[in-house]
Amino acid sequence: MNLTGFNQSNRCEHFSCPERSVSNAVYILLYMCSGAVVVLTVCGNLLIIVSVLHFKQLHTPTNMLVLSLAVSDFLVGASVMFPMFIWKIETCWTFDTGYCICLLITAFFLVNVSIYNVALISVDRYLALSNPFFYTNAITAKSMCTVVYSNWGLCLVYVIATLYFNGNFIGSVMCPGECFYFLNEDWSTVDLVHSFIFPCSVIIILYTLVFIIAKKHATAIRELNNHTQPKTEKISINSMKSERKAAKVLGILVSVFLVCLFPYFIYSLLGGIIEIQPETSHKVIVMIYLNSTINPFIYAMFYPWFRKCIKLIITLKIFQTDSALINVHL
């Protein structure tokens, strides 16, 4: 992922380490806020991970994708966020080149995993709504785990291929006080297609179809409610309502993700055309990572089962015998 917007040939001319211009009180407040964001990201996503892993009722195909997204968000919070915040606050990279390289590889990998997790969630919701019979009978939690493992593996292969064929990463000279990875022109195009155009096209197209299907379901539910329904039809209505609600919540998740992602890729496209200040690059990169903080709050706002799981975890009831079998759906 090209974490710049600058021409590689004269990149160091743009970079410097200005002296800190904020007061000590503001400086301390920035660090406190950054620490709070990191803690919220790590703890919020850890609650999702523990909930899905512990409670048997949550071992569904969709939740395996939610779990994968939470793991990638947790790792962003645990390994990437704080160094990035320090870099932003200090307006200068204060660590060594080796740590910079490790951080960029980790960030590159996790952002790709997150993007494709969200794309897979859109595929999952489309299949669940467009062909519920096939989805119920063919898609299991176990098969979805295979998909998740494959996603992580393929993203790792892509990152390794990018580092190997781009050819200017490990041996490149870092600008003093900066931590950027420069892709050459060919790999910038490849990365744009792989990390943005393709997955975002899949997400937007499938969620457009999902909401069209959900609208048809809503019309069907209204028509069925106008008549006396046998038990089987009531079950069908409940199933459709459940799938529509899941599509709505995950649609919000996907929308927030795209809002956080778009500025970075717009910045990447414009960076090769117009001159953009380094401070702008810091802001758009931080915005991508803030999405990892927001996701748990979306679950807490719209999923009653997640709020119940939080209560059970905080009160340590998950350590009781057979707690994994507790009904967490309200």
N, C-alpha and C positions, 0 to 999 in steps of 0.2 A: 504494500500500500504506500503510495507516494505521499509521505507526510510532509510535503512542502508545497509551495506554489511558485518556486523560484527556478530560474535557469541554472542548471548544474555548473556551467562553465564559470559563472561569476557569483556563485552562491555566497561565498564568504564576504563579499563586499557589502552585503545587506545586513550582516549579523554583527552584533556587538553586545556587550553586557553593560547596560546603563546602570548608573548608581540608583539605589532605591530611593524613590521620591515620596513615599508615604510615611506617616508618623509611626512611631513604635506601637501605639494603641491599635491603629488600623492593621499594622503588620501582624500583631498577635491575633487580632480578630480574624484575619484571613486564614491563619494557620488553624485556629479553633474551628472555623466553619469547614475548612478542608477536612480536618480530622472527623468532624461530625458526619460529613457526607460519606467518607470512607467507612465509618462504623455502620451507618444506616445501610449502605450497599452490602457490606459483608453480612451483617446480622439479618437483614431482610431476605436476602437470597438464601442464606443458610436455613432460615425458617421454612422456605419453600422446599428446599432439598430434603430436610428432615421430615416434613409433612408427607411428601410424595413417597419417600422411601419407607417410612414407618407404617403408615396406615394402608392396609390391604385394599380398602375400598377405593383408594386413589390410584391403584395400579391399572390405569387405563391407557390405551394407545396415545391419546392426546396428551395425557399427563407425563408420558415419557419424553415428549418433545418439550413440554413445559419444564421438566426436570433438567433436560439438556441445556435449555436457555438459562435456567437459574444457575447451573454449574459454571457456564461461561461468564455470566454476570458476576458471580461470586469471585471467580479468578481475576476478573478485571479489577474488582474492588480490592482484592487481597494483594495483587502483585503489580498493578499498573497505575492505579489512580493517584496514590500519594506521591510517588516520584514526579508524576506529571504536574500535580498541584504545586509541588516545591519548585519545579521548573518555571511554572507560571508566576508564582509569587516572587521568586528571586529574579525573574526575567533573565535567567542565565542557567545553563546546565552546570551544576556544581559537582557532579559525580564524574567518574572516569569513563573512558571510551568503551571499555569492556562491558560495563554496566549498561551503557547506552545501547550497545548492540543487543544485549540480552533483552532489554526492555522493549526495543522496537520489534524484535522477532516475536516476543510473547504477545505484544499488542496486535501486531499484524495477524497472527494466528487466531487470537480470540475474537477479533472483530469479524474475520471471515466466518468463523464458526457461528457467531451470533446472527450474522446476515442470513446464512443458510438455515439456521434453526427457525428463524421467522418465516423464510420461504417454505420450509417443510410444514410449518403450522398452517399456512394458507392452503397447501395441498391437502393436508389432513382434513380441514374444515370443508373444503370443496367436496372431497370424496364422501364425507359423512352426510352431507346434505343432498348431494346430487344422486348418490346411489347408496342409501342406508342399508339395504339388504346385503349388498356386496361388502360394504364396510364392516358390518357386524360380524359377518361370517369369515371374512378373509383377513382383516386387520386385527391383530392381537397385540397385547403389550410386548410379548416376546419378539414378534416380527418387527415392531416399531423400535425396539432396542437395537436390533440389527441395523436398521436404517440410521439410527443415531450414531452408532459406532462407525458406520461407513462414512457418515458426514464428517465426523472428527478426523478420521483417517485420510479422507480425500482432501480436506482443508490443510492437513499437515503436509501431504504430498505437494500441494500447490505452493505452499510457503517455501518448502525446500527447493522446488523447481525454480521459483522466482529468485531466491538467493543465489542459486547455482548459475542460472543462465543470464541473470542481469549483469553479474560480473563486476560490480563496483561497490559491493557492500563492505565485506570484511576488510578489503584492502584500501578502501577509500579513506581520504584524509578528512576527519571531522573538522568543521569550523570551530574555532575556539569559543567555548561557552554555549555551543549548540548541540542538539541531538536530533539530526534529521537523516532520513534514508531517501536517497535519490534514485528513482527508477529511470532507466533510459527510455527513449521515445517509444520503442516497440513494446516494452513491458508495461509502460504507462497505459498504452491502448489495451493490452491484454487485461491488465488489472481493472481498468474501467469497465470492460465488458463483463469480466468474471465477478467482480465484487460489487457492481452497481447495476449496470443495464440489465443483465440477465435475471438476477434474483429479484430486482425491483419490478421488472416487467411481469414475472411470474406472480409476485405478490399482488400487484395492482389488478391484473387481469382476473386472477382467481377470486379475489375478494369482491370484485365487481359482479362476477357470476354468483358468488355466495349470497350477496345481498339481493340479487334478482330472485334466486331460489327461495331465500328467506321470505321475501315479499309474497311469493306464490303460496308458501306454507301458511303465512298469516291469513291470506284470503281463504284458503282451504279450512283453516281452523275456525274462522268466523262462520263459514257455511255449515260446518259440522255442529257448531254450537247452537245453530238455529233449529236443529232437529234433535229428536230423542236418539241418543247414541247407545249402541250396545257396548259391552265391556271392552271388546277388542278395539273399537273405534276410540274409546276414551284412552286406552293405552297408547294408541297411535298419536293422539293429540298431545299427550304428555311427552312422548318421545320427541315430537316435532318441536314443542315448546322448549325442551331441554337443549336440543341441538341449536335452535335459533339463539337462545341465550348464550350458549358457549361461543357461537359465531360472533355475536355482538361484542362480548368481552374481549375475545381474542382480536377482533377487528380494531378495538380501541388500542390494544397492545401494539398491533402492527402499525396503526396510524401514528402513534407516538414515536415508534421506532423510525419511521420514514421521516418524520419532522426533524428528529435528531440527526439523521444521516444525510439528508439533502444538502445542508450548508457545506459539509465537508467536500462532497463531490462537486458541487458548484464551484467551490473554492479551488479544487484541483484542476477543473477545466479552465477557469479564468486565470490561474496562476501562470500558465504558459503564454498568456496573451497580454495581460497587464501586470504592472508591478503591484504587489500586495505586501503590506507590512508584516513582519514576523509576529507581531502581537495578534494579528487576525488569525494566523495559523494556530496559535495556542488556544484561542477561543473556540474555534470550530472542532478541534480535536477533543477538548474538554467536553464539548456538547455531546459528542458520540458516547463518551464514557458515562455521562450523567444519565443516559438512558438506562444503564444498569442499576442506577439508584431508583429510578421511577417505577420500573416494572413491579416490584413487590407491593408498592402502594396501589397499583391498578388491581392486583389480586385482592388486596385487603378491602378495597372499596366495593368491588363487584362480586366477590366470591364469599358467601357466608361460610362455606366449608373451611376456607383458609383462616378466617377469623376464629372459628372454633378450634382449628388445629393449633393456632398460636396460643390460645388459652390453655389447651391441654399440655403443650410443650412448656410454657412458662410455669405452670403449676406442677410440673414434673410428673403428671399423671401418665406420661408415655412409658414410665418405668414400671408401671403396675402390670401384673400378669394379664395377658390377653389384651393389652391396650391397643395392639395393632388391629384388633377386630372391632374397635369402637366405631359406631355409625357417625361419621362426621358430616354427612349431608343433613341439613336442617329441613 
